[in-house]
Amino acid sequence: MKILIAGPAYPYRGGIAAFNERLAAEFISEGHDVEIFTFRLQYPSLLFPGKTQYVSGDAPEGIKITRLINTVNPFNWILAGLRIRKLTPDILIVRYWIPFLAPSLGTIARIVAGNRHTKVICLFDNVIPHEKRPGDKLLTSFFVRSVRAAVTMSQSVTDDLLMFSGSIPFVETPHPLFDNFGADPGRVDSLKKLGLDERFRYMLFFGLIREYKGLDLLLKAFAAARSRKEKQVKLVIAGEFYENREKYLKLITEASLQDDVIIIDRFIDNEEVRYIFGASDLVVQPYKSATQSGVTQIAYHFNKPMIVTNVGGLQEMVPDGLCGFVVEPAAESVQNAIDRFFEGDYGPVFRKGVEEQKKRFGWDRLTDSFIGLAGRI
C-alpha cells in the first residue's frame, strides 16, 4: 500500500518525531511505500517553550521525509492538501496531540479525502490536551470531523475521543516499544559515560519537564524516602525544563537534596538515551495526568522497573506488582513505593516481569491496526 504520514519527523526533535520515523520504518519493512510529510514550520518561536525545535545529527536512513506543512499559513494548508491529494495514497495517517494543529491538519485532511480514494486515519496521542486553553474543544471538534477513523493507544484517549464522536470507527492498541535507541550498554559503561559514581543506585525522571508530570511530587517523595540514605540512592532528572525551573531548585534546596539530585537540564539526544537508562535502577513517572507515555516504552525496551501513577493509560501499561508499582499521584504514595522497591530489592523480580510484558508492545500490532482499520472504512 501507499502510506503517507503527516506529522513531526526529522529535523524536528521529540518523542512523536521519533515515533513517526519508527512507524514508517516498520511499514517499509512490511513492503509498503511510505513517506512522511513533516513541518516547514511546526510552532512559531514565540509559542515554543524549549531552546530549539530541531535535532542535531543526520536524518534517519531509508525513510523519505519531506518538509511541507506550515501550521500558521492557511494558503500552505490548501497547497499541502492538494499535493497529498494528487499523490492518492491508500492511507494518510495524521498525528494529533494538541488543538493548535487542528486548523492546519484538519484542513489538509478534508482536502485529501476529496480524492475519494485515500483513507484518512488519525493517530491520537491526546484528544484533550494536558494543559487546557480556551477554544480547545472547538478546535478538536473541527479536527475530529475531518478524519474517517482513529487509532488510540490508551483507554483514556479512547474515552475522550468518543466524547467528540461516538460513531467514529477506531482501534485501540498499546504504544509500541521505543526500540530505536540502541542496545543497553550496561550499568558500568553507562555510569562511566555519565560520570556517575558506581557506589550509588540511581532513580530516573526522564523527559521534558512540565507541571502535569509531577516532578514536584517526586522531589518531595525522594526527600522523605528512608532508602535515599539507607540504600545510597540518587535521583537523576534528565530533560529540558519547559517551565520555571526555579521552583524545583527551591524544593531541592529546602530539602537539602543538592548532593542527591543530578540534573541534566537539556533535551536528551537519541544517542544519549541508552546511557541515561542504562545507568538507572528504577524509572519513576509521578504524573498528575496522562494518556500514554513514550517514557514507559523506553523503560520497557531497556528492561527497567517502573513506578507510575494510576492516571490515564499508565496503569494499563505497567501491571502493578509485576513490572513495578502503580500508586496514587501523591508524594506519600510515591515515597512508599520508592522505599518498598529499594528496601525489598524488587529489581530482579520486576526486570523479569518487564521482559515478559514487553512482548505485548510490538510495532506490527500498530501497523496491523492501521491496515485493518483502512479495510473497514
matplotlib code that plots the C-alpha trace (Angstrom):
import matplotlib.pyplot as plt

x = [0.0, 1.0, 1.0, 1.8, 2.3, 1.6, 3.4, 6.7, 9.9, 13.5, 14.7, 12.2, 13.1, 11.0, 9.2, 6.5, 9.0, 11.0, 7.7, 6.8, 10.1, 10.0, 6.4, 7.5, 10.4, 8.0, 5.7, 8.6, 9.9, 6.5, 6.8, 4.7, 5.6, 5.9, 6.7, 6.5, 5.3, 6.6, 6.5, 8.2, 7.0, 5.7, 5.4, 6.2, 9.3, 7.1, 4.9, 7.7, 8.9, 12.1, 15.5, 15.2, 12.7, 15.4, 17.7, 21.4, 22.8, 21.7, 18.3, 17.3, 18.3, 15.9, 12.9, 11.7, 10.9, 9.6, 9.1, 5.8, 3.3, 3.3, 0.9, 0.1, -0.3, -3.7, -2.5, 0.0, -2.7, -4.5, -1.4, -0.2, -3.6, -3.8, -0.2, -1.0, -4.4, -2.8, -0.5, -3.6, -2.1, -4.1, -3.8, -3.0, -2.0, -2.4, -0.8, -2.8, -1.8, -2.6, -5.5, -3.1, -2.7, -6.4, -6.8, -3.9, -4.2, -8.0, -8.0, -5.4, -7.3, -10.5, -8.8, -7.0, -10.2, -11.7, -9.9, -12.4, -9.6, -7.4, -8.5, -7.6, -6.9, -5.7, -3.3, -4.4, -1.8, -4.2, -7.7, -7.9, -4.5, -2.8, -2.6, -6.0, -6.8, -9.9, -11.1, -9.6, -12.9, -14.0, -10.7, -10.6, -14.2, -13.2, -10.3, -12.2, -14.8, -12.0, -10.9, -12.6, -11.2, -8.9, -6.2, -5.7, -3.1, -5.0, -8.5, -8.4, -7.8, -10.5, -12.9, -12.0, -12.4, -15.9, -17.0, -16.4, -17.6, -19.4, -19.7, -16.1, -14.5, -11.4, -8.9, -7.2, -3.7, -0.9, 2.0, 4.8, 8.3, 10.7, 13.3, 15.2, 17.7, 20.1, 21.1, 21.6, 25.3, 25.2, 25.4, 29.2, 29.7, 26.7, 27.8, 31.3, 29.8, 27.7, 30.4, 28.3, 29.7, 29.2, 28.7, 25.2, 21.9, 20.0, 16.4, 15.4, 12.9, 13.1, 11.6, 10.5, 9.6, 6.1, 3.8, 1.5, 4.4, 4.7, 8.4, 7.5, 5.7, 8.8, 11.2, 9.0, 8.8, 12.5, 13.3, 11.2, 12.3, 14.2, 16.0, 17.7, 20.3, 20.0, 20.4, 22.5, 20.0, 20.4, 17.8, 18.7, 16.5, 17.2, 15.3, 14.7, 12.6, 9.5, 8.5, 10.2, 13.0, 13.4, 10.5, 12.1, 15.5, 13.9, 12.4, 15.8, 17.5, 14.8, 15.1, 18.9, 18.9, 21.8, 24.1, 21.5, 19.9, 21.7, 20.0, 20.8, 18.9, 18.7, 16.9, 18.5, 19.7, 18.8, 22.3, 22.4, 19.2, 20.6, 23.2, 20.7, 18.5, 21.5, 22.6, 19.2, 17.8, 14.3, 12.3, 9.6, 6.7, 4.8, 2.4, -0.6, -2.4, -1.5, -2.7, 0.0, 3.8, 6.7, 9.0, 7.3, 8.1, 11.7, 11.9, 10.4, 13.0, 15.8, 14.2, 13.8, 11.4, 9.0, 6.9, 3.9, 0.8, -2.7, -3.6, -4.5, -3.1, 0.0, -1.7, -2.7, 0.9, 2.6, 0.9, 1.2, 3.5, 4.7, 6.8, 6.7, 4.4, 1.3, 0.5, -1.7, -0.4, 0.6, 4.1, 3.5, 2.4, 5.4, 7.7, 6.3, 6.8, 10.4, 11.2, 9.4, 11.3, 14.8, 14.3, 12.7, 15.2, 12.5, 14.8, 15.4, 11.8, 10.4, 13.1, 11.8, 8.3, 9.3, 11.0, 7.8, 5.3, 7.3, 6.2, 2.8, 4.2, 5.3, 5.2, 3.5, 0.4, 0.2, 0.7, -1.9, -4.3, -4.0, -4.2, -7.2, -9.0, -8.5, -10.1, -13.2, -13.9]
y = [0.0, 3.6, 5.2, 8.8, 10.1, 13.8, 14.9, 15.6, 13.9, 14.9, 17.6, 18.1, 16.5, 14.8, 11.5, 12.0, 12.6, 9.5, 7.5, 8.6, 7.6, 4.2, 3.6, 4.5, 2.0, -0.7, -0.1, -0.1, -3.4, -4.9, -3.9, -0.7, 2.5, 5.2, 8.9, 11.3, 14.9, 16.9, 20.6, 23.5, 25.4, 23.5, 26.1, 29.8, 30.6, 32.7, 29.7, 27.2, 26.8, 25.0, 26.0, 24.6, 22.5, 20.8, 17.8, 17.7, 14.8, 13.2, 12.2, 8.5, 6.3, 4.7, 7.0, 9.6, 12.8, 16.0, 19.3, 20.5, 21.8, 25.4, 25.3, 29.1, 29.7, 28.8, 29.1, 26.4, 24.1, 24.3, 23.7, 20.9, 19.2, 19.4, 18.0, 15.0, 14.5, 14.3, 11.5, 9.4, 7.4, 4.5, 5.7, 9.1, 8.9, 12.2, 12.7, 14.7, 15.7, 19.4, 21.7, 24.2, 21.8, 21.4, 24.1, 23.1, 19.3, 19.3, 21.4, 19.2, 16.0, 17.4, 18.3, 14.9, 13.0, 14.7, 12.4, 9.7, 7.1, 8.0, 6.7, 9.4, 7.9, 9.8, 8.5, 10.4, 10.9, 13.2, 14.3, 16.6, 18.2, 18.0, 21.8, 23.2, 26.5, 28.3, 27.1, 23.6, 21.8, 23.8, 23.1, 19.5, 19.0, 20.6, 18.2, 15.0, 15.6, 15.7, 12.1, 8.8, 6.7, 6.7, 4.7, 5.4, 4.0, 4.0, 3.7, 7.3, 8.7, 6.4, 7.7, 11.3, 10.6, 9.1, 12.3, 14.1, 11.4, 8.3, 6.8, 7.1, 3.7, 3.2, 0.6, 0.9, -0.6, 0.0, 2.3, 0.1, -0.2, 2.7, 0.3, 2.8, 4.0, 1.1, -1.7, -1.2, -0.5, -1.9, -0.2, 0.1, 1.7, 3.9, 5.3, 5.9, 7.7, 10.0, 10.4, 8.9, 7.1, 3.3, 3.1, 4.6, 3.3, 5.7, 6.6, 8.3, 11.0, 11.4, 13.7, 17.3, 18.8, 20.2, 20.8, 17.8, 15.3, 15.7, 16.3, 18.3, 15.2, 13.1, 15.6, 15.7, 11.9, 11.5, 13.9, 11.7, 8.3, 6.2, 4.4, 7.5, 7.3, 3.7, 2.3, 5.2, 6.2, 9.3, 10.9, 11.7, 14.3, 14.2, 16.6, 20.2, 22.4, 23.7, 25.8, 27.8, 25.5, 27.7, 26.2, 22.8, 24.1, 25.6, 22.3, 20.7, 23.3, 23.4, 19.6, 19.7, 17.4, 19.1, 16.2, 13.6, 15.0, 15.2, 17.5, 17.1, 20.2, 19.8, 17.8, 14.3, 13.4, 9.9, 8.6, 9.5, 7.9, 4.4, 5.6, 7.5, 4.4, 2.0, 3.8, 3.7, 1.1, 2.5, 4.8, 7.0, 8.7, 10.6, 12.1, 14.1, 13.4, 11.3, 9.5, 7.0, 7.6, 7.0, 7.1, 3.9, 2.2, 3.3, 1.8, -1.4, -1.5, -1.3, -3.7, -1.1, -1.5, 1.5, 3.4, 5.1, 6.8, 5.5, 8.2, 7.9, 4.8, 4.4, 1.7, -0.1, -0.3, -1.2, -4.1, -3.4, -5.8, -7.3, -4.6, -2.1, -0.3, 1.7, 4.4, 7.4, 10.7, 11.9, 12.4, 10.0, 7.2, 7.7, 7.7, 4.5, 2.8, 4.1, 2.7, -0.6, -1.0, -0.4, -2.0, -5.1, -5.4, -5.8, -5.0, -8.6, -9.6, -6.6, -6.9, -10.4, -9.1, -6.3, -8.8, -10.8, -7.9, -6.1, -8.8, -7.1, -4.0, -4.9, -2.4, -4.9, -4.7, -1.0, -1.4, -4.2, -1.8, 0.8, -1.7, -3.5, -0.2, 1.0, -2.1, -1.4, 2.2]
z = [0.0, -0.4, 3.1, 4.0, 7.5, 8.3, 11.5, 13.1, 11.8, 11.1, 11.5, 14.4, 17.7, 20.3, 21.0, 18.4, 15.7, 16.7, 16.8, 13.3, 11.9, 13.7, 12.4, 8.9, 9.1, 10.3, 7.4, 5.0, 6.4, 5.6, 2.0, 1.9, 0.1, 2.8, 3.0, 5.9, 5.3, 8.2, 9.0, 7.4, 10.5, 13.4, 16.2, 15.9, 18.1, 20.4, 21.2, 21.7, 25.4, 24.7, 23.4, 19.9, 17.9, 16.0, 16.4, 15.6, 13.5, 10.3, 9.0, 9.5, 6.7, 4.4, 5.1, 2.7, 4.7, 3.1, 4.9, 3.7, 6.3, 7.8, 10.7, 10.6, 6.9, 5.5, 1.9, 2.7, 4.1, 0.8, -1.3, 1.0, 0.9, -2.9, -3.2, -1.0, -2.6, -6.0, -4.8, -4.0, -1.1, 0.1, 3.7, 5.2, 8.9, 10.6, 14.0, 16.6, 20.1, 20.6, 19.4, 17.9, 15.0, 14.3, 11.7, 9.5, 9.8, 9.7, 6.5, 4.9, 5.8, 4.3, 1.0, 0.8, 1.4, -1.6, -3.9, -2.8, -2.6, 0.4, 3.9, 6.4, 9.8, 12.8, 15.4, 18.5, 21.2, 23.1, 22.3, 25.3, 25.9, 29.3, 29.5, 28.6, 26.9, 25.7, 22.4, 22.7, 22.4, 19.3, 17.6, 18.4, 17.2, 13.9, 13.5, 14.6, 11.9, 9.3, 9.7, 8.7, 11.6, 14.5, 16.3, 20.1, 22.4, 25.8, 27.2, 28.5, 25.0, 23.5, 26.1, 25.2, 21.5, 22.0, 23.7, 20.4, 18.1, 19.4, 16.0, 14.6, 13.7, 15.9, 17.1, 20.5, 20.5, 23.0, 22.4, 20.9, 22.3, 21.7, 20.5, 18.3, 20.8, 20.5, 23.0, 26.7, 27.2, 30.7, 34.1, 34.3, 30.9, 31.3, 34.7, 33.3, 30.3, 32.5, 35.2, 37.9, 41.0, 40.9, 44.7, 44.3, 42.9, 40.6, 40.1, 36.9, 36.0, 32.2, 29.6, 29.1, 32.4, 32.6, 35.6, 34.9, 35.1, 38.8, 39.4, 42.5, 43.9, 43.2, 44.9, 48.0, 48.0, 47.5, 50.3, 52.7, 51.4, 54.0, 51.3, 50.0, 52.7, 53.8, 50.2, 48.9, 46.2, 44.0, 41.6, 38.0, 36.4, 32.6, 30.4, 29.4, 31.6, 29.8, 32.7, 35.5, 36.9, 40.0, 41.9, 41.5, 42.6, 45.6, 46.6, 46.2, 48.4, 51.1, 51.4, 51.3, 48.3, 46.4, 46.9, 46.0, 42.8, 39.5, 36.9, 33.2, 32.1, 28.3, 25.7, 25.6, 22.1, 20.8, 21.1, 24.8, 25.8, 26.2, 28.7, 30.8, 31.1, 31.3, 34.4, 36.1, 38.5, 38.5, 36.3, 38.0, 36.4, 39.1, 36.6, 37.8, 34.5, 31.5, 28.4, 27.4, 27.7, 25.5, 28.6, 29.8, 26.4, 26.6, 30.0, 28.7, 25.9, 28.4, 30.9, 33.6, 36.6, 37.0, 39.5, 37.8, 39.0, 38.3, 35.9, 32.2, 30.5, 32.7, 34.8, 31.7, 30.5, 33.8, 35.7, 39.4, 41.3, 38.1, 36.3, 39.0, 41.4, 40.4, 43.1, 43.7, 42.4, 45.9, 47.4, 50.2, 47.9, 45.6, 48.7, 50.0, 46.6, 46.4, 49.8, 49.1, 45.8, 47.2, 50.7, 49.2, 46.4, 43.8, 40.9, 39.6, 40.0, 38.1, 35.4, 34.7, 34.6, 32.2, 29.8, 29.7, 29.4, 26.7, 24.2, 24.1, 22.5, 19.0, 16.2, 13.9, 16.2, 15.4, 11.6, 11.6, 13.3, 10.5, 7.7, 9.3, 10.0, 6.4, 5.2, 7.3, 6.2]

ax = plt.figure().add_subplot(projection="3d")
ax.plot(x, y, z, "-o")
ax.set_aspect("equal")
plt.show()
